[in-house]
Amino acid sequence: MARSEKPIRRTTKGAGANYRPTKQGAGMTASGVRAYRKANPGSKLQTAVTGKVKAGSKDAKRRKSFCARSAGQMKMFPSAAKDPNSRLRQARRRWKC
Protein backbone atom coordinates (compact mmCIF):
# COMPACT_ATOMS: atom_id res chain seq x y z
CA MET A 1 0.00 0.00 0.00
CA ALA A 2 1.41 3.39 -1.02
CA ARG A 3 1.81 6.06 1.62
CA SER A 4 -0.48 9.02 0.98
CA GLU A 5 1.16 12.40 1.44
CA LYS A 6 -0.66 15.33 2.98
CA PRO A 7 -0.04 18.59 1.10
CA ILE A 8 1.00 21.81 2.81
CA ARG A 9 -0.06 25.35 1.87
CA ARG A 10 1.94 26.73 -1.06
CA THR A 11 2.59 30.14 0.49
CA THR A 12 5.49 32.29 -0.69
CA LYS A 13 4.78 35.47 1.27
CA GLY A 14 4.94 36.40 4.93
CA ALA A 15 6.70 35.00 7.98
CA GLY A 16 5.17 31.53 7.72
CA ALA A 17 5.94 31.00 4.03
CA ASN A 18 6.45 27.35 3.11
CA TYR A 19 8.04 28.05 -0.28
CA ARG A 20 10.67 30.59 -1.28
CA PRO A 21 9.68 33.17 -3.92
CA THR A 22 11.34 32.69 -7.30
CA LYS A 23 13.56 35.75 -6.83
CA GLN A 24 14.99 34.17 -3.66
CA GLY A 25 15.86 30.91 -5.39
CA ALA A 26 12.55 28.97 -5.34
CA GLY A 27 12.38 25.73 -3.29
CA MET A 28 11.09 25.16 0.23
CA THR A 29 11.94 27.18 3.31
CA ALA A 30 13.11 25.58 6.56
CA SER A 31 9.68 26.24 8.11
CA GLY A 32 8.05 24.67 5.05
CA VAL A 33 10.16 21.53 5.47
CA ARG A 34 9.21 21.39 9.17
CA ALA A 35 5.51 21.74 8.28
CA TYR A 36 5.77 19.00 5.65
CA ARG A 37 7.57 16.61 8.01
CA LYS A 38 4.97 17.29 10.71
CA ALA A 39 2.14 16.49 8.27
CA ASN A 40 3.99 13.42 6.92
CA PRO A 41 5.70 11.52 9.77
CA GLY A 42 8.68 9.45 8.66
CA SER A 43 9.52 11.85 5.82
CA LYS A 44 13.20 12.48 5.14
CA LEU A 45 12.71 15.78 3.30
CA GLN A 46 15.55 18.27 3.79
CA THR A 47 16.29 21.82 2.68
CA ALA A 48 18.61 22.66 -0.20
CA VAL A 49 22.38 22.19 0.01
CA THR A 50 23.54 25.76 -0.55
CA GLY A 51 26.90 26.10 1.19
CA LYS A 52 30.37 24.76 0.52
CA VAL A 53 30.60 21.00 0.92
CA LYS A 54 33.46 18.56 1.15
CA ALA A 55 33.78 16.38 -1.97
CA GLY A 56 32.23 12.95 -1.46
CA SER A 57 30.26 14.01 1.64
CA LYS A 58 26.57 13.17 2.11
CA ASP A 59 25.59 16.74 1.18
CA ALA A 60 27.78 16.67 -1.92
CA LYS A 61 26.01 13.49 -3.04
CA ARG A 62 22.58 15.07 -2.41
CA ARG A 63 23.60 18.07 -4.50
CA LYS A 64 24.91 15.89 -7.32
CA SER A 65 21.68 13.87 -7.29
CA PHE A 66 19.46 16.99 -7.33
CA CYS A 67 21.49 18.53 -10.15
CA ALA A 68 21.17 15.35 -12.22
CA ARG A 69 17.40 15.16 -11.65
CA SER A 70 16.84 18.82 -12.41
CA ALA A 71 18.97 18.55 -15.57
CA GLY A 72 16.43 15.99 -16.76
CA GLN A 73 13.63 18.45 -15.99
CA MET A 74 15.43 21.06 -18.10
CA LYS A 75 15.23 18.63 -21.05
CA MET A 76 11.55 17.89 -20.41
CA PHE A 77 10.57 21.56 -20.03
CA PRO A 78 12.59 23.56 -22.59
CA SER A 79 10.52 26.70 -21.97
CA ALA A 80 11.59 26.69 -18.30
CA ALA A 81 15.17 25.93 -19.31
CA LYS A 82 15.28 29.01 -21.56
CA ASP A 83 13.75 31.37 -19.01
CA PRO A 84 16.42 32.50 -16.50
CA ASN A 85 13.68 33.49 -14.00
CA SER A 86 11.84 30.15 -14.00
CA ARG A 87 11.52 28.29 -10.68
CA LEU A 88 13.59 25.45 -12.14
CA ARG A 89 16.52 27.69 -13.14
CA GLN A 90 16.38 29.64 -9.87
CA ALA A 91 16.39 26.43 -7.81
CA ARG A 92 19.36 25.09 -9.79
CA ARG A 93 21.20 28.35 -9.15
CA ARG A 94 20.44 28.11 -5.41
CA TRP A 95 21.73 24.51 -5.28
CA LYS A 96 24.86 25.67 -7.24
CA CYS A 97 24.25 23.33 -10.18
C-alpha positions in Angstrom: 0.0 0.0 0.0 1.4 3.4 -1.0 1.8 6.1 1.6 -0.5 9.0 1.0 1.2 12.4 1.4 -0.7 15.3 3.0 0.0 18.6 1.1 1.0 21.8 2.8 -0.1 25.4 1.9 1.9 26.7 -1.1 2.6 30.1 0.5 5.5 32.3 -0.7 4.8 35.5 1.3 4.9 36.4 4.9 6.7 35.0 8.0 5.2 31.5 7.7 5.9 31.0 4.0 6.4 27.3 3.1 8.0 28.1 -0.3 10.7 30.6 -1.3 9.7 33.2 -3.9 11.3 32.7 -7.3 13.6 35.7 -6.8 15.0 34.2 -3.7 15.9 30.9 -5.4 12.6 29.0 -5.3 12.4 25.7 -3.3 11.1 25.2 0.2 11.9 27.2 3.3 13.1 25.6 6.6 9.7 26.2 8.1 8.1 24.7 5.0 10.2 21.5 5.5 9.2 21.4 9.2 5.5 21.7 8.3 5.8 19.0 5.7 7.6 16.6 8.0 5.0 17.3 10.7 2.1 16.5 8.3 4.0 13.4 6.9 5.7 11.5 9.8 8.7 9.5 8.7 9.5 11.8 5.8 13.2 12.5 5.1 12.7 15.8 3.3 15.5 18.3 3.8 16.3 21.8 2.7 18.6 22.7 -0.2 22.4 22.2 0.0 23.5 25.8 -0.5 26.9 26.1 1.2 30.4 24.8 0.5 30.6 21.0 0.9 33.5 18.6 1.2 33.8 16.4 -2.0 32.2 13.0 -1.5 30.3 14.0 1.6 26.6 13.2 2.1 25.6 16.7 1.2 27.8 16.7 -1.9 26.0 13.5 -3.0 22.6 15.1 -2.4 23.6 18.1 -4.5 24.9 15.9 -7.3 21.7 13.9 -7.3 19.5 17.0 -7.3 21.5 18.5 -10.1 21.2 15.4 -12.2 17.4 15.2 -11.7 16.8 18.8 -12.4 19.0 18.6 -15.6 16.4 16.0 -16.8 13.6 18.5 -16.0 15.4 21.1 -18.1 15.2 18.6 -21.1 11.6 17.9 -20.4 10.6 21.6 -20.0 12.6 23.6 -22.6 10.5 26.7 -22.0 11.6 26.7 -18.3 15.2 25.9 -19.3 15.3 29.0 -21.6 13.7 31.4 -19.0 16.4 32.5 -16.5 13.7 33.5 -14.0 11.8 30.2 -14.0 11.5 28.3 -10.7 13.6 25.5 -12.1 16.5 27.7 -13.1 16.4 29.6 -9.9 16.4 26.4 -7.8 19.4 25.1 -9.8 21.2 28.4 -9.2 20.4 28.1 -5.4 21.7 24.5 -5.3 24.9 25.7 -7.2 24.3 23.3 -10.2 
